[in-house]
């Protein structure tokens, strides 16, 4: 016997939970199917989120979910030159934060089913009408006129639906991270750049307490570099900082760092969050983007539900709105990332010595030309690398 809903969400991460909460508040009968028994794990990121998302969406950022409030981020060049970037944020405990998001969705009326593995789509006359799943050894069929993939990197069901969401090595970072005790910390996120320490990536230190931090690395998937070996070398080369450090948890996995997928909807199907490559190409953050996508997609889905029309034409406003907003910003940042990949460590040192946090903010927003022109006056040889930004 199949279970019937208005929408099926695959994955109970930030995007899936926020879609479910928003859609349920608008009167939809939503079920969220999560393959893991524990929400928020495994952790694949530094667990940082800008508090701007809380102001926009009323997230459960509180004394239980926040490990440490953040005042700023600091970028560090290969030679140690630094600049700070403003903006308040928080490092959260993902296992708690994700659970609170799921609780919010449940309070709104959504049904949450952990330890439920979606194995395939159900089609009738070529039309998606639900999913097949396994729960506690039992095969179950869930029916709904709308299926939403919030599966994360695996995105197996999205690919089975025919969505072009395959990850490439070039658009993937391989990450490795230690949660460490006895590491002196300020309320500042530290980002270390350099081709030697992290090819096509960076090393991060995200503080979770005055002496606890997530210390991790992301390297380009196509480089073949060993992230664990590079992270261990980074720690070894800084004995004063890490001489008393103890590893209390090991984390890791792949993250997408390309632009978001072009196609986000088709008949009876939507894809949100990391499943659609919605991860910042520069810093690899994805929680806020997934939540934004979940909200937009749910609002469009609720309109489709009222009209009983789940065709691509009825759902495409989500796709258009995304690409006009956050998606466009991601494309600009991907352009910046590709340019940074061509810089030597000496070039990086020069740039860090000649820009500040305000400049970095403009670059992240896609305002390239004034800053690039200023740098070229001092170092014309950069032209061959940065000409795509002009």
PEGI-V733084 format. One record per residue. N is the residue number from 1. RES is the residue in three letters. PSI is psi as a letter, one per 40 degrees, with the letter a starting at -180 (none if undefined). OMEGA is omega in whole degrees, 0 to 359 (* if undefined). Layout:
N,RES,PSI,OMEGA / N,RES,PSI,OMEGA
This chain:
1,UNK,h,180 / 2,UNK,i,173 / 3,UNK,h,187 / 4,UNK,h,180 / 5,UNK,i,174 / 6,UNK,d,179 / 7,UNK,i,175 / 8,UNK,h,177 / 9,UNK,h,179 / 10,UNK,h,179 / 11,UNK,h,183 / 12,UNK,f,171 / 13,UNK,a,182 / 14,UNK,d,181 / 15,UNK,d,180 / 16,UNK,d,179 / 17,UNK,d,183 / 18,UNK,d,173 / 19,UNK,d,184 / 20,UNK,d,179 / 21,UNK,d,184 / 22,UNK,d,181 / 23,UNK,d,179 / 24,UNK,d,178 / 25,UNK,d,180 / 26,UNK,e,172 / 27,UNK,e,180 / 28,UNK,i,175 / 29,UNK,h,190 / 30,UNK,h,171 / 31,UNK,h,178 / 32,UNK,h,181 / 33,UNK,h,183 / 34,UNK,h,185 / 35,UNK,d,183 / 36,UNK,i,176 / 37,UNK,d,180 / 38,UNK,h,179 / 39,UNK,i,174 / 40,UNK,e,178 / 41,UNK,i,356 / 42,UNK,i,178 / 43,UNK,h,181 / 44,UNK,e,186 / 45,UNK,i,179 / 46,UNK,e,177 / 47,UNK,f,179 / 48,UNK,i,176 / 49,UNK,h,178 / 50,UNK,h,182 / 51,UNK,e,175 / 52,UNK,d,180 / 53,UNK,d,178 / 54,UNK,d,180 / 55,UNK,d,183 / 56,UNK,d,192 / 57,UNK,e,179 / 58,UNK,f,183 / 59,UNK,i,179 / 60,UNK,f,175 / 61,UNK,h,184 / 62,UNK,a,185 / 63,UNK,e,179 / 64,UNK,d,184 / 65,UNK,d,181 / 66,UNK,h,174 / 67,UNK,d,180 / 68,UNK,h,174 / 69,UNK,i,186 / 70,UNK,h,179 / 71,UNK,d,186 / 72,UNK,i,172 / 73,UNK,i,180 / 74,UNK,h,177 / 75,UNK,h,185 / 76,UNK,h,179 / 77,UNK,i,179 / 78,UNK,d,181 / 79,UNK,e,178 / 80,UNK,e,176 / 81,UNK,h,184 / 82,UNK,i,163 / 83,UNK,i,181 / 84,UNK,i,174 / 85,UNK,h,183 / 86,UNK,a,179 / 87,UNK,h,180 / 88,UNK,i,180 / 89,UNK,a,179 / 90,UNK,i,167 / 91,UNK,h,186 / 92,UNK,i,167 / 93,UNK,h,187 / 94,UNK,d,182 / 95,UNK,d,178 / 96,UNK,d,182 / 97,UNK,d,181 / 98,UNK,d,179 / 99,UNK,d,177 / 100,UNK,d,177 / 101,UNK,d,178 / 102,UNK,d,177 / 103,UNK,d,177 / 104,UNK,d,179 / 105,UNK,d,179 / 106,UNK,d,179 / 107,UNK,d,178 / 108,UNK,e,178 / 109,UNK,e,179 / 110,UNK,i,176 / 111,UNK,h,182 / 112,UNK,h,180 / 113,UNK,g,175 / 114,UNK,i,181 / 115,UNK,f,179 / 116,UNK,h,184 / 117,UNK,h,176 / 118,UNK,h,185 / 119,UNK,d,183 / 120,UNK,i,173 / 121,UNK,i,171 / 122,UNK,h,179 / 123,UNK,i,172 / 124,UNK,h,184 / 125,UNK,f,178 / 126,UNK,e,184 / 127,UNK,h,177 / 128,UNK,h,181 / 129,UNK,e,180 / 130,UNK,a,181 / 131,UNK,i,170 / 132,UNK,i,182 / 133,UNK,i,174 / 134,UNK,h,179 / 135,UNK,h,181 / 136,UNK,f,177 / 137,UNK,e,182 / 138,UNK,h,176 / 139,UNK,h,184 / 140,UNK,i,175 / 141,UNK,h,177 / 142,UNK,h,181 / 143,UNK,h,175 / 144,UNK,i,177 / 145,UNK,e,180 / 146,UNK,h,174 / 147,UNK,h,182 / 148,UNK,h,177 / 149,UNK,h,170 / 150,UNK,f,192 / 151,UNK,e,186 / 152,UNK,a,187 / 153,UNK,d,186 / 154,UNK,d,179 / 155,UNK,f,183 / 156,UNK,d,184 / 157,UNK,d,177 / 158,UNK,d,179 / 159,UNK,d,176 / 160,UNK,d,178 / 161,UNK,e,180 / 162,UNK,e,178 / 163,UNK,i,180 / 164,UNK,g,185 / 165,UNK,e,180 / 166,UNK,h,178 / 167,UNK,h,174 / 168,UNK,i,178 / 169,UNK,d,183 / 170,UNK,d,181 / 171,UNK,f,180 / 172,UNK,h,170 / 173,UNK,h,175 / 174,UNK,h,188 / 175,UNK,i,176 / 176,UNK,h,187 / 177,UNK,i,170 / 178,UNK,h,162 / 179,UNK,h,190 / 180,UNK,i,173 / 181,UNK,i,180 / 182,UNK,f,174 / 183,UNK,h,181 / 184,UNK,h,185 / 185,UNK,i,166 / 186,UNK,i,179 / 187,UNK,f,183 / 188,UNK,h,173 / 189,UNK,h,181 / 190,UNK,h,181 / 191,UNK,h,184 / 192,UNK,h,182 / 193,UNK,i,176 / 194,UNK,h,181 / 195,UNK,d,181 / 196,UNK,d,185 / 197,UNK,d,182 / 198,UNK,g,181 / 199,UNK,h,181 / 200,UNK,f,178 / 201,UNK,a,176 / 202,UNK,i,174 / 203,UNK,i,181 / 204,UNK,i,168 / 205,UNK,h,179 / 206,UNK,h,183 / 207,UNK,h,176 / 208,UNK,e,175 / 209,UNK,i,182 / 210,UNK,e,180 / 211,UNK,f,178 / 212,UNK,h,182 / 213,UNK,i,164 / 214,UNK,h,180 / 215,UNK,h,188 / 216,UNK,i,183 / 217,UNK,i,170 / 218,UNK,h,179 / 219,UNK,i,181 / 220,UNK,h,183 / 221,UNK,d,183 / 222,UNK,e,184 / 223,UNK,d,183 / 224,UNK,e,182 / 225,UNK,i,180 / 226,UNK,h,185 / 227,UNK,d,180 / 228,UNK,d,180 / 229,UNK,d,180 / 230,UNK,d,179 / 231,UNK,d,178 / 232,UNK,d,179 / 233,UNK,d,178 / 234,UNK,d,181 / 235,UNK,d,181 / 236,UNK,d,183 / 237,UNK,e,180 / 238,UNK,g,186 / 239,UNK,d,181 / 240,UNK,d,182 / 241,UNK,d,191 / 242,UNK,e,187 / 243,UNK,d,179 / 244,UNK,e,186 / 245,UNK,i,177 / 246,UNK,h,178 / 247,UNK,h,179 / 248,UNK,e,175 / 249,UNK,i,177 / 250,UNK,h,183 / 251,UNK,i,176 / 252,UNK,i,180 / 253,UNK,a,180 / 254,UNK,i,172 / 255,UNK,i,178 / 256,UNK,h,180 / 257,UNK,f,176 / 258,UNK,a,175 / 259,UNK,i,180 / 260,UNK,i,182 / 261,UNK,i,181 / 262,UNK,d,180 / 263,UNK,h,181 / 264,UNK,e,181 / 265,UNK,i,165 / 266,UNK,a,181 / 267,UNK,h,173 / 268,UNK,e,184 / 269,UNK,h,176 / 270,UNK,i,177 / 271,UNK,h,184 / 272,UNK,i,172 / 273,UNK,a,184 / 274,UNK,d,176 / 275,UNK,d,178 / 276,UNK,f,177 / 277,UNK,f,183 / 278,UNK,g,179 / 279,UNK,h,184 / 280,UNK,h,182 / 281,UNK,e,181 / 282,UNK,d,187 / 283,UNK,e,174 / 284,UNK,e,178 / 285,UNK,h,182 / 286,UNK,e,184 / 287,UNK,d,181 / 288,UNK,d,179 / 289,UNK,d,179 / 290,UNK,d,179 / 291,UNK,d,177 / 292,UNK,d,179 / 293,UNK,d,179 / 294,UNK,d,180 / 295,UNK,d,181 / 296,UNK,d,182 / 297,UNK,d,181 / 298,UNK,d,179 / 299,UNK,d,178 / 300,UNK,d,179 / 301,UNK,d,180 / 302,UNK,d,176 / 303,UNK,d,178 / 304,UNK,d,180 / 305,UNK,d,179 / 306,UNK,d,182 / 307,UNK,e,185 / 308,UNK,f,179 / 309,UNK,h,183 / 310,UNK,f,179 / 311,UNK,i,176 / 312,UNK,d,180 / 313,UNK,d,181 / 314,UNK,d,184 / 315,UNK,e,192 / 316,UNK,e,178 / 317,UNK,d,176 / 318,UNK,d,180 / 319,UNK,d,182 / 320,UNK,d,181 / 321,UNK,d,178 / 322,UNK,d,185 / 323,UNK,d,176 / 324,UNK,e,183 / 325,UNK,b,184 / 326,UNK,d,180 / 327,UNK,d,178 / 328,UNK,d,177 / 329,UNK,d,179 / 330,UNK,d,178 / 331,UNK,d,177 / 332,UNK,d,181 / 333,UNK,d,175 / 334,UNK,d,177 / 335,UNK,d,178 / 336,UNK,d,180 / 337,UNK,d,180 / 338,UNK,d,177 / 339,UNK,d,181 / 340,UNK,d,181 / 341,UNK,d,180 / 342,UNK,e,183 / 343,UNK,h,173 / 344,UNK,i,176 / 345,UNK,d,177 / 346,UNK,d,176 / 347,UNK,d,178 / 348,UNK,d,178 / 349,UNK,d,180 / 350,UNK,d,182 / 351,UNK,d,180 / 352,UNK,d,179 / 353,UNK,e,186 / 354,UNK,e,174 / 355,UNK,i,176 / 356,UNK,a,182 / 357,UNK,d,179 / 358,UNK,d,176 / 359,UNK,d,181 / 360,UNK,d,178 / 361,UNK,d,178 / 362,UNK,d,178 / 363,UNK,d,180 / 364,UNK,d,178 / 365,UNK,e,178 / 366,UNK,e,178 / 367,UNK,g,190 / 368,UNK,d,198 / 369,UNK,d,183 / 370,UNK,d,182 / 371,UNK,d,179 / 372,UNK,d,179 / 373,UNK,d,179 / 374,UNK,d,180 / 375,UNK,d,182 / 376,UNK,d,177 / 377,UNK,d,182 / 378,UNK,d,181 / 379,UNK,g,182 / 380,UNK,d,182 / 381,UNK,e,178 / 382,UNK,e,188 / 383,UNK,d,183 / 384,UNK,d,181 / 385,UNK,d,190 / 386,UNK,e,185 / 387,UNK,d,180 / 388,UNK,e,180 / 389,UNK,e,183 / 390,UNK,none,*
